Amino acid sequence: MTTDSEPGSASIVPMTANHLGDVAALYKELGYDAQTKDVGARFEELKNDPDSGLFVALGAEGAVLGFVHIFQRPMLEDAPCPKVQALIVAAAGRHRGHGSRLLARAEAWAPKWGLSRMVIYSAGERIDAHAFYSGAGYRAIPEVHKHVKSLGGPGDKAAG
């Protein structure tokens, strides 16, 4: 397994099925109703997808300190652009560089598609996350709105 590590810091490694319980717990820290079995089913769909990257930050004892999910998809209106779907660091591990290292891994992953920019969406109430992304060189576009409609299918969580 390949790692990005420096003495005293987290190792950034590809996500595996062993990490899914901790990943679900991190989603729950932010208020998402993420069950390990559901996260596991989605992981199985994504783990071999060449257009997705899934990485975790592991502490010295192997605990998951955070994770990032990046993907890209073609668009009609513009050149493809990788998107950070999720970047979550455990509350107890924030402000220690784990998020920066996960974001750097995502940014290093994106050029494999020959792409030169990346997009990150962050919920309006996540003020600390906005500051983090701005500090990492990302420009906020406040006019963007998310619109969701329930279609009533299995697992429909349109409110979130």
Backbone as a ProteinNet text record, in pm:
[ID]
protein_1_A
[PRIMARY]
MTTDSEPGSASIVPMTANHLGDVAALYKELGYDAQTKDVGARFEELKNDPDSGLFVALGAEGAVLGFVHIFQRPMLEDAPCPKVQALIVAAAGRHRGHGSRLLARAEAWAPKWGLSRMVIYSAGERIDAHAFYSGAGYRAIPEVHKHVKSLGGPGDKAAG
[TERTIARY]
83.9	0	88.9	59.3	135.5	86	178.3	138.7	211.3	150.9	214.6	230.3	349.1	360.5	486.9	479.1	592.1	596.5	714.2	720.2	622.5	545.4	452.9	323.3	300.4	177.4	96.9	-22	-107.4	-53.3	-79.5	-50.9	-176.2	-160.9	-272.7	-265.6	-367.6	-368	-501.9	-507	-635.7	-732.8	-857.1	-961.3	-983.3	-1005.2	-1039.1	-1166.5	-1219.8	-1341.1	-1321.6	-1199.9	-1172.2	-1197.2	-1197.8	-1213.2	-1358.4	-1451	-1586.6	-1665	-1646.4	-1714.8	-1672.2	-1543.1	-1492.7	-1538.7	-1543.4	-1590.2	-1737	-1819.9	-1960.6	-1971.8	-1887.6	-1890.1	-1853	-1760.1	-1723.8	-1839.7	-1911	-2030.4	-2130.5	-2147.6	-2242.8	-2201.4	-2069.8	-2023.3	-2078.1	-2098.6	-2149.7	-2301.2	-2366.2	-2511.8	-2574.7	-2493.5	-2547.9	-2593.5	-2699	-2748.7	-2678.1	-2551.5	-2469	-2451.9	-2513.7	-2500.8	-2384.7	-2309.6	-2192.4	-2228	-2340.6	-2375.8	-2404.3	-2465.4	-2492.6	-2363.6	-2277	-2148.1	-2069.3	-2077.2	-2008.1	-2058.3	-2188.9	-2245.3	-2199.1	-2196.5	-2151.2	-2001.3	-1926.9	-1783.3	-1756.3	-1832.2	-1814.9	-1836.7	-1929.3	-1953.7	-1840.1	-1775.9	-1677.7	-1532.5	-1501.7	-1361.4	-1278.4	-1339.3	-1264	-1298.6	-1373.1	-1411.3	-1289.6	-1241.5	-1122.6	-1145.8	-1271.2	-1301.5	-1329.1	-1297.5	-1314.4	-1185.5	-1158.1	-1046.8	-1098.8	-1063.8	-1107.4	-984	-956.5	-837.3	-872.3	-797.4	-813.7	-681.2	-694.4	-579.1	-578.1	-469.5	-457.7	-357.1	-396.1	-305.3	-208.3	-117.3	-12.6	-68.9	-184	-245.5	-339.8	-345.5	-432.8	-574	-601.6	-735.2	-756.4	-877.2	-911.3	-935.8	-853.5	-863.4	-946.7	-960.8	-1036.5	-1034	-1111	-1111.7	-1149.1	-1120.8	-1160.2	-1210.5	-1315.8	-1369.5	-1369.6	-1296.7	-1290.2	-1339.1	-1406.7	-1448.6	-1452.7	-1461.5	-1482.2	-1581.7	-1650.5	-1743.2	-1749.1	-1775.8	-1786	-1907.3	-1895.8	-2004.7	-2018.9	-2136.5	-2157.5	-2114	-2140.7	-2121.5	-1978.5	-1893.4	-1758	-1667.7	-1538.2	-1442.9	-1467.7	-1438.9	-1456.3	-1378.2	-1432.2	-1371.1	-1385.7	-1275.6	-1289	-1358.2	-1430.8	-1505.8	-1470.8	-1446.8	-1434.2	-1576.4	-1620	-1754.4	-1762.2	-1655.7	-1652.3	-1508.2	-1485.4	-1358.4	-1396	-1378.3	-1417.7	-1300.5	-1271	-1170.4	-1242.5	-1210.8	-1271.2	-1252.1	-1356.2	-1351	-1227.5	-1193.4	-1078.9	-944.7	-944.2	-818.8	-804.3	-894.5	-887.9	-776.6	-732.2	-626.5	-492	-473	-345.7	-284.4	-340.8	-284.5	-343.5	-432.9	-488.2	-573	-656.4	-738.8	-653.1	-548.3	-457.8	-391.1	-351.6	-285.7	-384.6	-508.8	-610.9	-643.1	-655.5	-683.5	-567.2	-444.1	-327.7	-330	-371.3	-379.9	-486.1	-601	-706.2	-655.1	-585.7	-532.3	-427.5	-350.8	-252.1	-319.9	-436.1	-510.5	-573.2	-620.7	-695.2	-618.7	-491.2	-422.9	-414.6	-440.5	-437.7	-540.5	-641.7	-742.9	-706.6	-591.4	-552.3	-631.8	-674.4	-759.2	-680.6	-720.3	-639.9	-711.8	-833.2	-902.4	-987.4	-1030.3	-1109.4	-1217.7	-1330.5	-1444.2	-1472.9	-1509.3	-1549	-1676.3	-1777.6	-1899.2	-1894.7	-1941.3	-1943.2	-2072.2	-2141.7	-2268.2	-2247.6	-2347.5	-2339.7	-2302	-2346.8	-2319.1	-2179.1	-2103	-1969.8	-1862.8	-1871.7	-1785.8	-1637.8	-1600.6	-1460.5	-1411.8	-1497.5	-1459.9	-1438.8	-1522.6	-1506.7	-1371.1	-1335.4	-1206	-1091.6	-1105.9	-1003.6	-983.1	-1092.3	-1080.5	-1026.4	-1069.8	-1015.4	-865.6	-824.5	-682.9	-600.8	-667.8	-599.8	-602.3	-655.1	-652.4	-780.2	-887	-1014.3	-1095.8	-1158.2	-1240	-1385.8	-1451	-1592.5	-1679.4	-1782.1	-1881.8	-2015.4	-2050.7	-2168	-2302.2	-2307.2	-2434.6	-2484.1	-2404.4	-2442.1	-2546.4	-2651.4	-2756.1	-2773.4	-2809.1	-2837.3	-2988.4	-3043.9	-3187.9	-3209.1	-3297.2	-3321	-3470.6	-3510.1	-3651	-3659.3	-3748	-3767.9	-3838.6	-3783.9	-3845.4	-3907.7	-3895.2	-3962.3	-3902.9	-3782.9	-3719.7	-3660.1	-3611	-3548.5	-3427.5	-3416.1	-3301.5	-3307.5	-3422.2	-3438.4	-3417.8	-3319.2	-3290.6	-3276.3	-3377.3	-3370.7	-3354.7	-3391.9	-3382.5	-3238.3	-3141	-3002.7	-2913.6
-116.6	0	123.6	218.3	342	439.6	510.6	611.1	741	850.4	981.1	1004.8	1003.4	1026.9	1104.5	1177.3	1248.9	1207.5	1207.3	1169.7	1253.3	1186.2	1255.3	1298.7	1265.7	1308.4	1187.2	1214.4	1107.4	1054.2	927.8	867.8	880.7	920.3	929.6	805.9	720.8	592.9	573.9	486.2	455.6	396.1	435.9	383.3	235.8	156.9	16	-12.1	-131.5	-171	-165.2	-184.7	-178.5	-40.5	63.5	200.6	247.7	169.2	219	254.2	181.7	216.5	354.6	382.9	514.3	623.3	592.6	690.6	725.3	624.9	650	736	709.1	787.9	933.7	957.6	1095	1167.7	1097.7	1159.2	1196.7	1109	1135.3	1257	1279	1398.2	1525.3	1522.6	1640.4	1637.6	1538.4	1535.2	1453	1381.7	1295.9	1163.5	1106.8	976.6	868.8	848.5	755	626.1	520.7	389.9	315.1	241.4	170.9	80.9	8.4	-82	-4.5	114	196.1	253.9	304.4	356.4	242.6	123	7.2	-28.6	-25	-56.2	46.2	172.7	277.5	266.1	230.3	209.9	100.1	-9	-119.1	-72.2	21.9	76.6	167.4	237.3	339.6	293.9	190.9	159	128.7	76.3	47.2	141.9	247.5	345.8	432.9	432	510.5	660.9	703.6	845.7	889.1	805	838.5	808.6	891.3	868	871.7	773.3	762.2	741.2	836.2	830.2	860	800.8	827.5	876.6	955	994.4	902.8	830.1	736.1	787.3	781.5	816.9	704.3	727.2	630	495.1	494.1	368.9	308.5	369.5	318.5	373.5	467.6	527.6	620.6	619	708.6	847	942.9	1080.1	1166.4	1121.5	1195.5	1121.2	1171.6	1110.6	1213.9	1180.1	1262.4	1171.3	1216.2	1148.8	1251.3	1222.2	1309.1	1230.3	1297.7	1232.7	1335	1286.3	1373.4	1307.4	1390.5	1339.1	1437	1388.7	1476.4	1568.9	1686.2	1783	1836.1	1873.9	1935.1	2080.5	2154.1	2298.3	2343.9	2254.1	2294.7	2171.6	2197.4	2086.6	2013.9	1885	1812.7	1880.5	1868.8	1932.4	1838.7	1800.3	1714.6	1788.9	1713.4	1769	1691.1	1764.6	1700.1	1680.8	1558.2	1525.8	1535.2	1491.3	1497.4	1506.5	1590.8	1596.8	1623.4	1523.3	1534.4	1490.4	1573.4	1540.8	1535.8	1436.8	1423.5	1553.2	1594.1	1719.3	1725.6	1614.4	1610.9	1624	1603.5	1608.8	1728.9	1823.2	1941.1	2035.3	2116.5	2217	2150.9	2031	1960.1	1921.3	1972.1	1947.4	1828.9	1752.9	1635	1674.7	1775.9	1822.5	1874.2	1947.2	1999.3	1886	1781.7	1668.5	1589.8	1575.2	1507.9	1589.5	1720.1	1805.7	1801.4	1801.1	1790.9	1659.2	1549.8	1421.3	1429.2	1490.9	1506.7	1590.5	1698.6	1784.1	1711	1624.1	1545.1	1438	1392.2	1289.5	1346.6	1470	1531.2	1538.1	1572.7	1582.8	1452.6	1339.4	1213.2	1215.2	1301.8	1316.4	1426.6	1491.8	1601	1727.6	1745.8	1859.3	1959.5	2085.1	2189.3	2269.9	2234	2304.7	2204.7	2244.6	2155.4	2236.9	2173	2237.3	2166	2246.3	2193.2	2265.7	2191.5	2250.6	2231.7	2332.9	2326.4	2391.5	2326.4	2377.8	2516	2600.2	2738.3	2755.9	2663.6	2677.6	2632.2	2575.9	2523.8	2633.6	2732.6	2850.7	2814.5	2722.6	2681.7	2617	2537.8	2474.9	2580.8	2683.3	2789.9	2857.9	2886	2948.8	2856	2728.2	2630.1	2629.9	2622.1	2617.5	2747.8	2861.1	2990	2995.7	2949.4	2946.6	2855.7	2758.2	2665.4	2715.9	2838.6	2899	2885.2	2835.1	2820.1	2948.4	2989.8	3110.5	3072.5	3137.4	3109.9	3172.7	3100.8	3150.1	3144.3	3250.2	3244.6	3237	3263.8	3262	3121.5	3018.9	2882.1	2833.5	2771.8	2715.3	2568.9	2490.3	2348.2	2331.9	2269.8	2244	2093.7	2044.8	1901.9	1876.6	1769.1	1729.7	1580.1	1541.3	1401	1331.8	1220	1140.5	1013.1	995.3	885.5	748.5	739.3	608.2	554.2	430.5	370.8	453.1	474	548.6	697.4	749.8	891.2	975.4	1063	1155.9	1296	1338.6	1464.6	1586	1578.1	1695.2	1734.6	1642.3	1670.1	1712.2
0	0	0	-86.9	-95.4	9.8	71.9	170.4	143.8	185.8	193.6	341.2	392.8	536	567.6	674	731	877.1	938	1078.8	1161.9	1247.1	1334.7	1269.9	1143.7	1077.7	1033.4	985.9	936.1	804.5	778.8	648.8	563.8	439.2	346.4	257.7	268.6	197.7	127.4	27	-35.4	66.8	58	146.3	115.3	222.2	206.7	285.8	267.6	339.4	490.8	539.7	684.1	743.4	660.4	707.4	712.6	660.5	636.7	762.4	870.5	995.2	1043.9	1035.6	1076.4	980.3	852	753.1	779.8	806.3	839.1	964.8	1064.3	1187.9	1160.8	1068.6	1034	966.2	878.4	818.3	927.5	1025.2	1133.8	1216.1	1231.9	1303.8	1240.7	1108.9	1038.6	1022.6	1082.2	1080.5	969.7	891.8	786.4	846.5	791.6	835.7	753.4	781.7	704.4	783.3	737.7	801.3	736.2	816.4	764.6	647.4	654.6	544.1	415.7	426.3	307.8	250.4	339.3	295.1	229	287	230.2	92.1	71.6	-60.7	-163.6	-125.8	-219.1	-244.3	-140.1	-155.8	-258.9	-251	-346.6	-490.2	-509.8	-643.8	-689.7	-596.3	-631.5	-627.6	-551	-523.4	-648.1	-751.9	-874	-988.3	-957.9	-1058.7	-1091	-1215.1	-1247.9	-1239.1	-1228.5	-1218.4	-1074.9	-977.4	-836.2	-760.6	-660.9	-570.1	-427.7	-347.8	-208.4	-121.5	-31.5	51.7	196.7	287.8	430.7	488.6	595.9	677.2	798.4	815.9	927.7	1029.1	1155.9	1264.3	1291.3	1383.4	1415.8	1457.3	1523.2	1569.1	1464.3	1345.6	1240	1243.7	1334.3	1340.3	1221.1	1165.7	1055.3	1114.3	1072.8	1121	1027	902.9	802.8	671.1	575	442.6	337.2	212.8	99	-12.5	-80.3	-199.2	-311.4	-417.9	-535	-655	-746.9	-870.7	-982.4	-1104.9	-1219.7	-1311.9	-1386.9	-1487.1	-1603	-1722.7	-1839.1	-1827.9	-1887.5	-1891.4	-2033.6	-2071.4	-2201.7	-2204.8	-2096.9	-2097.5	-2073.7	-2028.3	-1991.5	-1994.1	-1987.8	-1977.9	-1845.2	-1840.9	-1714.2	-1602.6	-1484.3	-1367.7	-1249.1	-1186.8	-1069.9	-956.1	-876.4	-764.3	-638.7	-531.8	-401.2	-351.3	-348.1	-300.7	-149.4	-82.6	63.3	109.2	208.5	279.3	424	507.2	647.7	735	833	934.4	1068.1	1149.6	1282.4	1360.2	1432.1	1507.8	1597.9	1660.8	1752	1679.9	1548.3	1473.6	1381.8	1391.5	1303.9	1346.3	1250.3	1272.3	1302.7	1249	1265.6	1131.6	1022.7	890.7	816.6	880.1	813.2	691.9	706.8	595	480.3	513.4	409.5	332.9	404.3	338.6	253	301	220.2	95.4	110.4	-4.4	-103.7	-54.2	-142.6	-219.9	-155.2	-225.1	-334.6	-302.9	-403.6	-520.5	-491.5	-598.4	-681.5	-619.8	-693.2	-778.7	-736.2	-807.8	-935.6	-930	-1040.8	-1172.8	-1176.1	-1305.1	-1383.9	-1319.4	-1395	-1507	-1492.9	-1597.8	-1697.2	-1678.7	-1766.3	-1739.2	-1615.4	-1580.2	-1496.2	-1505.6	-1443.1	-1335	-1298.8	-1190.6	-1113.8	-994.9	-911.5	-841.7	-812.3	-746.7	-615.2	-515.1	-384.9	-344.1	-305.4	-249.4	-98.9	-27.9	117.8	165.5	257.4	309.5	371.8	356.6	401.8	547.2	633.9	777.7	817.8	726.3	758.6	742.1	828.3	820.9	828.7	919.8	930.2	800.7	737.5	610.5	502.9	500.1	400.1	418	542.4	569.6	527.4	555.1	516.6	365.6	289.4	144.2	87.7	142.2	97.7	124.5	241.1	275.7	185.8	126.3	35.1	-109.7	-129	-262.3	-343.1	-283.5	-353.4	-338.8	-447.9	-450.8	-431.2	-336.2	-309.4	-418.6	-456.8	-552.3	-479.8	-406.3	-318.5	-391	-518.9	-589.6	-621.2	-594.4	-626	-525.7	-576	-491.4	-525	-427.4	-446.4	-440.5	-541.3	-547.3	-547.5	-461	-446.7	-447.8	-515	-518.5	-491.7	-405.1	-373.5	-490.5	-534	-638.6	-581.9	-450.9	-382.8	-402.2	-455.4	-476.1	-348.8	-353.3	-234.5	-191.5	-63.8	-11.5	-38.2	-80.3	-113.9	10.4	3.1	113.9	55.7	-19.5	-93	-4	120.1	206.3	235.1	219	257.7	151.4
[MASK]
++++++++++++++++++++++++++++++++++++++++++++++++++++++++++++++++++++++++++++++++++++++++++++++++++++++++++++++++++++++++++++++++++++++++++++++++++++++++++++++++

